[in-house]
Amino acid sequence: VDGPAKAARGEYCDASKTEFPCAQGKGYYGRGAIQLSWNYNYGPCGRDLNEGDLLATPEKVAQDQVLAFKASFWYWTTNVRSSFKSGFGATIRAVNSRECSGGDSTEKAVNRVRYFQDYWR
């Protein structure tokens, strides 16, 4: 919801990740089914999926439905899958570490667990 506004303030760009430099005027906020975020995810995702330079064209993830799901699968297999056996909390942390480290409201994390429990009932 507030991704474009945060991107305009320079959020979602980690300049210390010099291998994947941010392009001027581009925002690396959440797009796709798992919400691909940050330059250090857009860069390797585009490279690994042979989708070109997603640092220069991050909007492609929102414009191309197939790419949106490819990016989500890429993120899952690259960053989340290895923590899956450690439980739901570890999976939440792998998807969005801010929910488990106090960066986002605790209510969001509690709601996510509640949704999961309701789904499996």
VMD Tcl script that builds the backbone (N, CA, C; Angstrom):
set m [mol new atoms 363]
animate dup $m
set s [atomselect $m all]
$s set {name element resname resid chain x y z} {
  {N N VAL 1 A 0.827 -1.189 0.000}
  {CA C VAL 1 A 0.000 0.000 0.000}
  {C C VAL 1 A 0.873 1.256 0.000}
  {N N ASP 2 A 1.853 1.318 0.884}
  {CA C ASP 2 A 2.683 2.515 0.966}
  {C C ASP 2 A 4.049 2.317 0.329}
  {N N GLY 3 A 4.212 1.258 -0.461}
  {CA C GLY 3 A 5.486 0.963 -1.110}
  {C C GLY 3 A 6.018 2.103 -1.960}
  {N N PRO 4 A 5.204 2.669 -2.868}
  {CA C PRO 4 A 5.720 3.764 -3.695}
  {C C PRO 4 A 6.168 4.974 -2.872}
  {N N ALA 5 A 5.435 5.293 -1.821}
  {CA C ALA 5 A 5.817 6.430 -0.981}
  {C C ALA 5 A 7.134 6.152 -0.255}
  {N N LYS 6 A 7.279 4.949 0.255}
  {CA C LYS 6 A 8.530 4.589 0.929}
  {C C LYS 6 A 9.689 4.579 -0.063}
  {N N ALA 7 A 9.446 4.092 -1.276}
  {CA C ALA 7 A 10.499 4.065 -2.303}
  {C C ALA 7 A 10.931 5.485 -2.653}
  {N N ALA 8 A 9.988 6.411 -2.703}
  {CA C ALA 8 A 10.315 7.804 -3.013}
  {C C ALA 8 A 11.214 8.415 -1.941}
  {N N ARG 9 A 11.126 7.903 -0.719}
  {CA C ARG 9 A 11.980 8.389 0.375}
  {C C ARG 9 A 13.304 7.626 0.427}
  {N N GLY 10 A 13.513 6.722 -0.525}
  {CA C GLY 10 A 14.768 5.975 -0.563}
  {C C GLY 10 A 14.753 4.683 0.215}
  {N N GLU 11 A 13.594 4.312 0.762}
  {CA C GLU 11 A 13.504 3.044 1.473}
  {C C GLU 11 A 13.502 1.904 0.457}
  {N N TYR 12 A 13.806 0.729 0.892}
  {CA C TYR 12 A 13.911 -0.479 0.070}
  {C C TYR 12 A 15.121 -0.455 -0.859}
  {N N CYS 13 A 16.069 0.437 -0.626}
  {CA C CYS 13 A 17.311 0.473 -1.382}
  {C C CYS 13 A 18.462 0.421 -0.382}
  {N N ASP 14 A 19.175 -0.683 -0.374}
  {CA C ASP 14 A 20.320 -0.837 0.513}
  {C C ASP 14 A 21.583 -0.553 -0.297}
  {N N ALA 15 A 22.111 0.661 -0.167}
  {CA C ALA 15 A 23.274 1.090 -0.949}
  {C C ALA 15 A 24.530 0.290 -0.621}
  {N N SER 16 A 24.536 -0.396 0.516}
  {CA C SER 16 A 25.712 -1.199 0.869}
  {C C SER 16 A 25.806 -2.468 0.021}
  {N N LYS 17 A 24.735 -2.828 -0.653}
  {CA C LYS 17 A 24.729 -4.003 -1.536}
  {C C LYS 17 A 25.186 -3.555 -2.923}
  {N N THR 18 A 26.476 -3.311 -3.052}
  {CA C THR 18 A 27.034 -2.696 -4.267}
  {C C THR 18 A 26.956 -3.597 -5.494}
  {N N GLU 19 A 26.799 -4.895 -5.300}
  {CA C GLU 19 A 26.654 -5.788 -6.446}
  {C C GLU 19 A 25.328 -5.536 -7.172}
  {N N PHE 20 A 24.344 -5.006 -6.434}
  {CA C PHE 20 A 23.022 -4.753 -6.985}
  {C C PHE 20 A 22.614 -3.305 -6.703}
  {N N PRO 21 A 23.262 -2.354 -7.398}
  {CA C PRO 21 A 22.998 -0.937 -7.125}
  {C C PRO 21 A 21.598 -0.505 -7.581}
  {N N CYS 22 A 21.017 0.382 -6.826}
  {CA C CYS 22 A 19.689 0.892 -7.147}
  {C C CYS 22 A 19.769 1.838 -8.334}
  {N N ALA 23 A 18.786 1.736 -9.204}
  {CA C ALA 23 A 18.688 2.636 -10.348}
  {C C ALA 23 A 17.962 3.908 -9.910}
  {N N GLN 24 A 18.418 5.030 -10.391}
  {CA C GLN 24 A 17.813 6.321 -10.057}
  {C C GLN 24 A 16.322 6.310 -10.395}
  {N N GLY 25 A 15.509 6.703 -9.447}
  {CA C GLY 25 A 14.077 6.838 -9.672}
  {C C GLY 25 A 13.284 5.544 -9.640}
  {N N LYS 26 A 13.914 4.427 -9.314}
  {CA C LYS 26 A 13.213 3.148 -9.271}
  {C C LYS 26 A 12.960 2.736 -7.831}
  {N N GLY 27 A 11.850 2.056 -7.603}
  {CA C GLY 27 A 11.481 1.613 -6.271}
  {C C GLY 27 A 11.475 0.102 -6.184}
  {N N TYR 28 A 12.043 -0.420 -5.131}
  {CA C TYR 28 A 12.161 -1.864 -4.955}
  {C C TYR 28 A 11.249 -2.362 -3.841}
  {N N TYR 29 A 10.042 -1.823 -3.818}
  {CA C TYR 29 A 9.052 -2.217 -2.823}
  {C C TYR 29 A 8.354 -3.497 -3.280}
  {N N GLY 30 A 7.538 -4.055 -2.399}
  {CA C GLY 30 A 6.935 -5.357 -2.615}
  {C C GLY 30 A 6.042 -5.464 -3.832}
  {N N ARG 31 A 6.390 -6.427 -4.674}
  {CA C ARG 31 A 5.572 -6.769 -5.834}
  {C C ARG 31 A 5.569 -8.289 -5.952}
  {N N GLY 32 A 4.482 -8.820 -6.514}
  {CA C GLY 32 A 4.375 -10.265 -6.695}
  {C C GLY 32 A 3.635 -10.920 -5.544}
  {N N ALA 33 A 3.428 -12.218 -5.680}
  {CA C ALA 33 A 2.635 -12.961 -4.691}
  {C C ALA 33 A 3.276 -12.993 -3.307}
  {N N ILE 34 A 4.603 -13.000 -3.230}
  {CA C ILE 34 A 5.285 -12.972 -1.925}
  {C C ILE 34 A 5.895 -11.592 -1.677}
  {N N GLN 35 A 5.623 -10.640 -2.525}
  {CA C GLN 35 A 6.084 -9.269 -2.334}
  {C C GLN 35 A 7.604 -9.153 -2.352}
  {N N LEU 36 A 8.190 -9.385 -3.512}
  {CA C LEU 36 A 9.621 -9.206 -3.699}
  {C C LEU 36 A 9.985 -7.762 -3.358}
  {N N SER 37 A 10.938 -7.571 -2.481}
  {CA C SER 37 A 11.343 -6.242 -2.027}
  {C C SER 37 A 12.863 -6.134 -1.976}
  {N N TRP 38 A 13.350 -4.929 -2.014}
  {CA C TRP 38 A 14.760 -4.575 -1.858}
  {C C TRP 38 A 15.579 -4.864 -3.118}
  {N N ASN 39 A 16.521 -3.988 -3.379}
  {CA C ASN 39 A 17.414 -4.118 -4.537}
  {C C ASN 39 A 18.200 -5.426 -4.504}
  {N N TYR 40 A 18.602 -5.878 -3.324}
  {CA C TYR 40 A 19.394 -7.099 -3.231}
  {C C TYR 40 A 18.570 -8.357 -3.503}
  {N N ASN 41 A 17.261 -8.229 -3.667}
  {CA C ASN 41 A 16.433 -9.335 -4.136}
  {C C ASN 41 A 16.080 -9.170 -5.620}
  {N N TYR 42 A 15.738 -7.954 -6.035}
  {CA C TYR 42 A 15.402 -7.725 -7.441}
  {C C TYR 42 A 16.578 -8.068 -8.361}
  {N N GLY 43 A 17.794 -7.691 -7.981}
  {CA C GLY 43 A 18.959 -7.938 -8.819}
  {C C GLY 43 A 19.198 -9.411 -9.085}
  {N N PRO 44 A 19.384 -10.229 -8.032}
  {CA C PRO 44 A 19.636 -11.647 -8.285}
  {C C PRO 44 A 18.420 -12.387 -8.858}
  {N N CYS 45 A 17.225 -11.942 -8.525}
  {CA C CYS 45 A 16.027 -12.584 -9.072}
  {C C CYS 45 A 16.011 -12.440 -10.593}
  {N N GLY 46 A 16.216 -11.229 -11.093}
  {CA C GLY 46 A 16.248 -11.009 -12.537}
  {C C GLY 46 A 17.342 -11.812 -13.204}
  {N N ARG 47 A 18.503 -11.843 -12.567}
  {CA C ARG 47 A 19.636 -12.605 -13.100}
  {C C ARG 47 A 19.327 -14.101 -13.132}
  {N N ASP 48 A 18.867 -14.642 -12.011}
  {CA C ASP 48 A 18.647 -16.082 -11.911}
  {C C ASP 48 A 17.505 -16.575 -12.795}
  {N N LEU 49 A 16.509 -15.722 -13.013}
  {CA C LEU 49 A 15.366 -16.107 -13.849}
  {C C LEU 49 A 15.558 -15.729 -15.321}
  {N N ASN 50 A 16.728 -15.167 -15.646}
  {CA C ASN 50 A 16.989 -14.703 -17.019}
  {C C ASN 50 A 15.915 -13.734 -17.499}
  {N N GLU 51 A 15.516 -12.827 -16.604}
  {CA C GLU 51 A 14.478 -11.842 -16.906}
  {C C GLU 51 A 15.060 -10.464 -17.188}
  {N N GLY 52 A 16.352 -10.382 -17.347}
  {CA C GLY 52 A 16.971 -9.095 -17.602}
  {C C GLY 52 A 17.252 -8.358 -16.309}
  {N N ASP 53 A 17.488 -7.088 -16.436}
  {CA C ASP 53 A 17.883 -6.252 -15.303}
  {C C ASP 53 A 16.648 -5.735 -14.566}
  {N N LEU 54 A 16.202 -6.474 -13.557}
  {CA C LEU 54 A 15.047 -6.025 -12.771}
  {C C LEU 54 A 15.378 -4.817 -11.903}
  {N N LEU 55 A 16.662 -4.515 -11.732}
  {CA C LEU 55 A 17.021 -3.287 -11.024}
  {C C LEU 55 A 16.621 -2.072 -11.861}
  {N N ALA 56 A 16.736 -2.190 -13.171}
  {CA C ALA 56 A 16.363 -1.089 -14.071}
  {C C ALA 56 A 14.863 -1.063 -14.334}
  {N N THR 57 A 14.207 -2.219 -14.203}
  {CA C THR 57 A 12.769 -2.304 -14.513}
  {C C THR 57 A 12.007 -3.116 -13.466}
  {N N PRO 58 A 12.033 -2.705 -12.194}
  {CA C PRO 58 A 11.352 -3.489 -11.164}
  {C C PRO 58 A 9.837 -3.559 -11.372}
  {N N GLU 59 A 9.290 -2.597 -12.072}
  {CA C GLU 59 A 7.842 -2.579 -12.320}
  {C C GLU 59 A 7.376 -3.781 -13.132}
  {N N LYS 60 A 8.297 -4.437 -13.859}
  {CA C LYS 60 A 7.935 -5.632 -14.633}
  {C C LYS 60 A 7.318 -6.709 -13.750}
  {N N VAL 61 A 7.740 -6.772 -12.481}
  {CA C VAL 61 A 7.216 -7.798 -11.582}
  {C C VAL 61 A 5.721 -7.584 -11.338}
  {N N ALA 62 A 5.263 -6.359 -11.360}
  {CA C ALA 62 A 3.841 -6.070 -11.179}
  {C C ALA 62 A 3.071 -6.137 -12.497}
  {N N GLN 63 A 3.746 -5.915 -13.597}
  {CA C GLN 63 A 3.076 -5.846 -14.898}
  {C C GLN 63 A 2.917 -7.200 -15.576}
  {N N ASP 64 A 3.749 -8.160 -15.232}
  {CA C ASP 64 A 3.759 -9.465 -15.881}
  {C C ASP 64 A 3.372 -10.518 -14.851}
  {N N GLN 65 A 2.172 -11.078 -14.995}
  {CA C GLN 65 A 1.670 -12.041 -14.008}
  {C C GLN 65 A 2.557 -13.270 -13.887}
  {N N VAL 66 A 3.070 -13.753 -15.004}
  {CA C VAL 66 A 3.935 -14.936 -14.961}
  {C C VAL 66 A 5.219 -14.603 -14.207}
  {N N LEU 67 A 5.804 -13.452 -14.495}
  {CA C LEU 67 A 7.011 -13.037 -13.787}
  {C C LEU 67 A 6.733 -12.836 -12.299}
  {N N ALA 68 A 5.562 -12.310 -11.953}
  {CA C ALA 68 A 5.215 -12.113 -10.543}
  {C C ALA 68 A 5.278 -13.433 -9.785}
  {N N PHE 69 A 4.757 -14.495 -10.376}
  {CA C PHE 69 A 4.794 -15.791 -9.701}
  {C C PHE 69 A 6.166 -16.441 -9.786}
  {N N LYS 70 A 6.863 -16.250 -10.896}
  {CA C LYS 70 A 8.237 -16.749 -10.971}
  {C C LYS 70 A 9.091 -16.108 -9.884}
  {N N ALA 71 A 8.933 -14.796 -9.697}
  {CA C ALA 71 A 9.697 -14.080 -8.672}
  {C C ALA 71 A 9.346 -14.600 -7.280}
  {N N SER 72 A 8.084 -14.898 -7.061}
  {CA C SER 72 A 7.658 -15.430 -5.765}
  {C C SER 72 A 8.237 -16.807 -5.519}
  {N N PHE 73 A 8.199 -17.657 -6.546}
  {CA C PHE 73 A 8.805 -18.992 -6.408}
  {C C PHE 73 A 10.309 -18.875 -6.192}
  {N N TRP 74 A 10.941 -17.946 -6.915}
  {CA C TRP 74 A 12.378 -17.728 -6.738}
  {C C TRP 74 A 12.669 -17.348 -5.292}
  {N N TYR 75 A 11.889 -16.383 -4.757}
  {CA C TYR 75 A 12.126 -15.928 -3.385}
  {C C TYR 75 A 11.921 -17.078 -2.397}
  {N N TRP 76 A 10.859 -17.854 -2.602}
  {CA C TRP 76 A 10.568 -18.967 -1.701}
  {C C TRP 76 A 11.714 -19.963 -1.688}
  {N N THR 77 A 12.156 -20.386 -2.863}
  {CA C THR 77 A 13.200 -21.408 -2.908}
  {C C THR 77 A 14.553 -20.876 -2.456}
  {N N THR 78 A 14.804 -19.595 -2.669}
  {CA C THR 78 A 16.085 -19.003 -2.309}
  {C C THR 78 A 16.166 -18.615 -0.839}
  {N N ASN 79 A 15.074 -18.111 -0.275}
  {CA C ASN 79 A 15.125 -17.512 1.060}
  {C C ASN 79 A 14.247 -18.162 2.130}
  {N N VAL 80 A 13.230 -18.904 1.731}
  {CA C VAL 80 A 12.252 -19.373 2.712}
  {C C VAL 80 A 12.295 -20.882 2.917}
  {N N ARG 81 A 12.395 -21.629 1.855}
  {CA C ARG 81 A 12.246 -23.081 1.910}
  {C C ARG 81 A 13.125 -23.743 2.968}
  {N N SER 82 A 14.343 -23.285 3.127}
  {CA C SER 82 A 15.258 -23.934 4.077}
  {C C SER 82 A 14.799 -23.790 5.528}
  {N N SER 83 A 13.977 -22.803 5.823}
  {CA C SER 83 A 13.509 -22.603 7.203}
  {C C SER 83 A 12.155 -23.247 7.456}
  {N N PHE 84 A 11.546 -23.797 6.418}
  {CA C PHE 84 A 10.196 -24.353 6.515}
  {C C PHE 84 A 10.081 -25.428 7.584}
  {N N LYS 85 A 11.067 -26.303 7.703}
  {CA C LYS 85 A 11.020 -27.397 8.683}
  {C C LYS 85 A 11.171 -26.901 10.115}
  {N N SER 86 A 11.582 -25.654 10.282}
  {CA C SER 86 A 11.775 -25.103 11.628}
  {C C SER 86 A 10.500 -24.542 12.224}
  {N N GLY 87 A 9.414 -24.576 11.483}
  {CA C GLY 87 A 8.130 -24.134 12.006}
  {C C GLY 87 A 7.602 -22.882 11.343}
  {N N PHE 88 A 6.367 -22.574 11.679}
  {CA C PHE 88 A 5.688 -21.443 11.042}
  {C C PHE 88 A 6.350 -20.117 11.384}
  {N N GLY 89 A 6.797 -19.962 12.618}
  {CA C GLY 89 A 7.468 -18.717 13.008}
  {C C GLY 89 A 8.731 -18.472 12.199}
  {N N ALA 90 A 9.497 -19.527 11.973}
  {CA C ALA 90 A 10.719 -19.393 11.172}
  {C C ALA 90 A 10.385 -19.033 9.730}
  {N N THR 91 A 9.272 -19.563 9.240}
  {CA C THR 91 A 8.840 -19.241 7.880}
  {C C THR 91 A 8.419 -17.780 7.788}
  {N N ILE 92 A 7.665 -17.296 8.769}
  {CA C ILE 92 A 7.284 -15.872 8.795}
  {C C ILE 92 A 8.543 -15.016 8.802}
  {N N ARG 93 A 9.504 -15.366 9.640}
  {CA C ARG 93 A 10.751 -14.604 9.739}
  {C C ARG 93 A 11.485 -14.579 8.399}
  {N N ALA 94 A 11.492 -15.699 7.685}
  {CA C ALA 94 A 12.176 -15.766 6.389}
  {C C ALA 94 A 11.475 -14.915 5.337}
  {N N VAL 95 A 10.157 -14.835 5.405}
  {CA C VAL 95 A 9.404 -14.022 4.447}
  {C C VAL 95 A 9.505 -12.547 4.808}
  {N N ASN 96 A 9.338 -12.231 6.080}
  {CA C ASN 96 A 9.351 -10.830 6.506}
  {C C ASN 96 A 9.938 -10.753 7.914}
  {N N SER 97 A 11.240 -10.598 7.988}
  {CA C SER 97 A 11.912 -10.603 9.293}
  {C C SER 97 A 11.453 -9.470 10.198}
  {N N ARG 98 A 10.924 -8.400 9.612}
  {CA C ARG 98 A 10.494 -7.266 10.445}
  {C C ARG 98 A 9.357 -7.644 11.372}
  {N N GLU 99 A 8.521 -8.589 10.975}
  {CA C GLU 99 A 7.413 -8.996 11.833}
  {C C GLU 99 A 7.912 -9.705 13.086}
  {N N CYS 100 A 9.055 -10.348 12.983}
  {CA C CYS 100 A 9.566 -11.122 14.118}
  {C C CYS 100 A 10.652 -10.393 14.892}
  {N N SER 101 A 11.062 -9.239 14.410}
  {CA C SER 101 A 12.148 -8.531 15.090}
  {C C SER 101 A 11.683 -7.190 15.652}
  {N N GLY 102 A 10.389 -6.957 15.662}
  {CA C GLY 102 A 9.860 -5.738 16.249}
  {C C GLY 102 A 9.767 -4.561 15.296}
  {N N GLY 103 A 10.153 -4.733 14.026}
  {CA C GLY 103 A 10.098 -3.632 13.069}
  {C C GLY 103 A 8.682 -3.278 12.657}
  {N N ASP 104 A 7.842 -4.275 12.503}
  {CA C ASP 104 A 6.434 -4.066 12.208}
  {C C ASP 104 A 5.649 -4.429 13.453}
  {N N SER 105 A 4.386 -4.074 13.453}
  {CA C SER 105 A 3.600 -4.308 14.660}
  {C C SER 105 A 3.477 -5.795 14.967}
  {N N THR 106 A 3.475 -6.097 16.235}
  {CA C THR 106 A 3.281 -7.467 16.696}
  {C C THR 106 A 1.916 -7.965 16.263}
  {N N GLU 107 A 0.971 -7.054 16.140}
  {CA C GLU 107 A -0.387 -7.427 15.728}
  {C C GLU 107 A -0.382 -8.091 14.351}
  {N N LYS 108 A 0.461 -7.625 13.438}
  {CA C LYS 108 A 0.548 -8.240 12.114}
  {C C LYS 108 A 0.984 -9.694 12.209}
  {N N ALA 109 A 1.983 -9.957 13.022}
  {CA C ALA 109 A 2.478 -11.328 13.180}
  {C C ALA 109 A 1.422 -12.204 13.834}
  {N N VAL 110 A 0.749 -11.697 14.844}
  {CA C VAL 110 A -0.295 -12.451 15.524}
  {C C VAL 110 A -1.428 -12.760 14.552}
  {N N ASN 111 A -1.814 -11.785 13.744}
  {CA C ASN 111 A -2.875 -12.008 12.757}
  {C C ASN 111 A -2.464 -13.051 11.729}
  {N N ARG 112 A -1.220 -13.023 11.305}
  {CA C ARG 112 A -0.752 -14.003 10.326}
  {C C ARG 112 A -0.864 -15.416 10.902}
  {N N VAL 113 A -0.485 -15.602 12.156}
  {CA C VAL 113 A -0.608 -16.911 12.800}
  {C C VAL 113 A -2.077 -17.295 12.910}
  {N N ARG 114 A -2.920 -16.365 13.279}
  {CA C ARG 114 A -4.355 -16.627 13.411}
  {C C ARG 114 A -4.953 -17.047 12.063}
  {N N TYR 115 A -4.592 -16.347 10.983}
  {CA C TYR 115 A -5.089 -16.712 9.649}
  {C C TYR 115 A -4.659 -18.135 9.294}
  {N N PHE 116 A -3.405 -18.462 9.596}
  {CA C PHE 116 A -2.882 -19.795 9.316}
  {C C PHE 116 A -3.669 -20.847 10.093}
  {N N GLN 117 A -3.908 -20.604 11.381}
  {CA C GLN 117 A -4.643 -21.557 12.200}
  {C C GLN 117 A -6.079 -21.726 11.717}
  {N N ASP 118 A -6.724 -20.612 11.341}
  {CA C ASP 118 A -8.091 -20.674 10.823}
  {C C ASP 118 A -8.143 -21.468 9.521}
  {N N TYR 119 A -7.141 -21.300 8.682}
  {CA C TYR 119 A -7.090 -22.005 7.410}
  {C C TYR 119 A -7.027 -23.507 7.611}
  {N N TRP 120 A -6.274 -23.956 8.592}
  {CA C TRP 120 A -6.076 -25.380 8.798}
  {C C TRP 120 A -7.136 -26.039 9.671}
  {N N ARG 121 A -8.102 -25.289 10.116}
  {CA C ARG 121 A -9.191 -25.879 10.945}
  {C C ARG 121 A -10.269 -26.463 10.075}
}
mol reanalyze $m
mol bondsrecalc $m
mol representation Tube
mol addrep $m
